[in-house]
Amino acid sequence: MFLLANVKNRGVEFIIWFSAAAISTVVSIAEILKNNGFAIEKKIMTSTVDMKDESRGRPVQKAKASVTIEILLGKTAKFDELMAAQAEQREREREREGGDVEVQS
C-alpha cells in the first residue's frame, strides 16, 4: 500500500505525506486517525517556494509545481490500547472465518 511507504514512525510521533493529487487522501487519513482517538495533530507542512511579487515588490510564498503535504501526528495516550483492541478483533475474526471452513474428501 502506498501509505505504508510514506509513513515515518518516530516512537510517539508519526508523519504521513503525499504529493499532488493524493493530498486530499492524506488529509482524510489524518482526520480519521484523529477522530478515532489514535492521533493528535501536531504540525502541517506544505512545500512552497519563495517568489517575488512584481506588483508589490516583496517576496511571497507560493506552492511549488509539485506540491507535497506532510502531517506530523502524535500518538494519543490510548494509541497502544486501541491498536491492541484492533489486533484482538482481527484475530477473533480470523478464528471465526477459519472455523467455518468445511473440509471435503
C-alpha positions as a LaTeX table, in Angstrom:
\begin{tabular}{lrrr}
\hline
Residue & $x$ (\AA) & $y$ (\AA) & $z$ (\AA) \\
\hline
Met1 & 0.00 & 0.00 & 0.00 \\
Phe2 & 1.34 & 3.45 & $-0.92$ \\
Leu3 & 0.62 & 4.87 & 2.53 \\
Leu4 & 2.95 & 2.39 & 4.23 \\
Ala5 & 5.82 & 3.62 & 2.09 \\
Asn6 & 5.10 & 7.15 & 3.23 \\
Val7 & 4.89 & 6.78 & 7.00 \\
Lys8 & 7.80 & 7.61 & 9.28 \\
Asn9 & 7.28 & 6.17 & 12.75 \\
Arg10 & 9.25 & 8.11 & 15.33 \\
Gly11 & 8.18 & 6.40 & 18.55 \\
Val12 & 5.43 & 8.66 & 19.89 \\
Glu13 & 5.03 & 10.59 & 16.63 \\
Phe14 & 4.45 & 9.64 & 13.04 \\
Ile15 & 4.48 & 11.56 & 9.78 \\
Ile16 & 2.34 & 10.86 & 6.74 \\
Trp17 & 2.93 & 12.60 & 3.44 \\
Phe18 & 1.78 & 12.57 & $-0.15$ \\
Ser19 & 2.08 & 14.80 & $-3.15$ \\
Ala20 & $-0.18$ & 16.42 & $-5.73$ \\
Ala21 & $-3.50$ & 14.62 & $-6.30$ \\
Ala22 & $-3.20$ & 12.48 & $-3.16$ \\
Ile23 & $-3.21$ & 15.44 & $-0.77$ \\
Ser24 & $-6.92$ & 15.04 & $-0.03$ \\
Thr25 & $-6.23$ & 11.38 & 0.81 \\
Val26 & $-3.56$ & 12.18 & 3.40 \\
Val27 & $-5.77$ & 14.84 & 4.98 \\
Ser28 & $-8.64$ & 12.33 & 5.18 \\
Ile29 & $-6.38$ & 9.69 & 6.75 \\
Ala30 & $-5.15$ & 12.18 & 9.34 \\
Glu31 & $-8.75$ & 13.16 & 10.17 \\
Ile32 & $-9.78$ & 9.51 & 10.54 \\
Leu33 & $-6.85$ & 8.84 & 12.89 \\
Lys34 & $-7.72$ & 11.92 & 14.96 \\
Asn35 & $-11.47$ & 11.24 & 15.06 \\
Asn36 & $-10.94$ & 7.63 & 16.18 \\
Gly37 & $-8.62$ & 8.62 & 19.02 \\
Phe38 & $-5.37$ & 7.30 & 17.54 \\
Ala39 & $-3.58$ & 10.60 & 16.97 \\
Ile40 & $-3.36$ & 14.28 & 17.68 \\
Glu41 & $-2.29$ & 16.75 & 15.03 \\
Lys42 & 0.99 & 18.49 & 15.81 \\
Lys43 & 2.04 & 20.20 & 12.60 \\
Ile44 & 1.08 & 20.51 & 8.93 \\
Met45 & 3.73 & 21.42 & 6.37 \\
Thr46 & 3.39 & 22.10 & 2.65 \\
Ser47 & 6.09 & 22.61 & 0.08 \\
Thr48 & 6.43 & 26.20 & $-1.06$ \\
Val49 & 8.88 & 28.30 & $-2.97$ \\
Asp50 & 9.69 & 31.97 & $-2.38$ \\
Met51 & 8.87 & 34.23 & $-5.30$ \\
Lys52 & 8.90 & 37.98 & $-5.73$ \\
Asp53 & 5.54 & 39.66 & $-6.27$ \\
Glu54 & 6.45 & 42.09 & $-9.05$ \\
Ser55 & 3.38 & 44.29 & $-8.48$ \\
Arg56 & 4.17 & 44.80 & $-4.79$ \\
Gly57 & 7.94 & 44.33 & $-4.85$ \\
Arg58 & 8.01 & 41.94 & $-1.90$ \\
Pro59 & 8.67 & 38.23 & $-1.55$ \\
Val60 & 5.68 & 35.90 & $-1.26$ \\
Gln61 & 5.42 & 32.14 & $-0.78$ \\
Lys62 & 3.69 & 30.14 & $-3.48$ \\
Ala63 & 3.12 & 26.43 & $-3.85$ \\
Lys64 & 5.75 & 24.53 & $-5.82$ \\
Ala65 & 4.79 & 22.93 & $-9.11$ \\
Ser66 & 4.96 & 19.54 & $-7.38$ \\
Val67 & 3.11 & 20.22 & $-4.15$ \\
Thr68 & 3.54 & 17.93 & $-1.14$ \\
Ile69 & 1.89 & 17.89 & 2.24 \\
Glu70 & 3.40 & 16.43 & 5.39 \\
Ile71 & 1.34 & 16.00 & 8.56 \\
Leu72 & 3.07 & 15.34 & 11.87 \\
Leu73 & 0.79 & 13.40 & 14.21 \\
Gly74 & 1.40 & 12.44 & 17.80 \\
Lys75 & 0.15 & 9.17 & 19.21 \\
Thr76 & $-2.54$ & 9.60 & 21.85 \\
Ala77 & $-2.23$ & 8.09 & 25.32 \\
Lys78 & $-4.80$ & 5.47 & 24.19 \\
Phe79 & $-2.94$ & 4.60 & 20.97 \\
Asp80 & $-1.39$ & 1.32 & 22.15 \\
Glu81 & $-4.62$ & 0.25 & 23.84 \\
Leu82 & $-6.63$ & 0.95 & 20.68 \\
Met83 & $-4.12$ & $-0.90$ & 18.49 \\
Ala84 & $-4.19$ & $-3.93$ & 20.81 \\
Ala85 & $-8.00$ & $-3.98$ & 20.73 \\
Gln86 & $-7.94$ & $-3.82$ & 16.91 \\
Ala87 & $-5.44$ & $-6.70$ & 16.76 \\
Glu88 & $-7.59$ & $-8.82$ & 19.09 \\
Gln89 & $-10.67$ & $-8.12$ & 16.97 \\
Arg90 & $-8.85$ & $-9.11$ & 13.76 \\
Glu91 & $-7.62$ & $-12.32$ & 15.42 \\
Arg92 & $-11.17$ & $-13.23$ & 16.55 \\
Glu93 & $-12.44$ & $-12.61$ & 13.00 \\
Arg94 & $-9.71$ & $-14.84$ & 11.55 \\
Glu95 & $-10.58$ & $-17.61$ & 14.01 \\
Arg96 & $-14.27$ & $-17.33$ & 13.10 \\
Glu97 & $-13.50$ & $-17.43$ & 9.38 \\
Gly98 & $-11.16$ & $-20.38$ & 9.85 \\
Gly99 & $-13.75$ & $-22.30$ & 11.88 \\
Asp100 & $-16.35$ & $-22.03$ & 9.11 \\
Val101 & $-14.21$ & $-23.82$ & 6.53 \\
Glu102 & $-15.65$ & $-27.19$ & 5.59 \\
Val103 & $-13.20$ & $-29.91$ & 4.59 \\
Gln104 & $-14.32$ & $-32.20$ & 1.77 \\
Ser105 & $-12.69$ & $-35.54$ & 1.00 \\
\hline
\end{tabular}
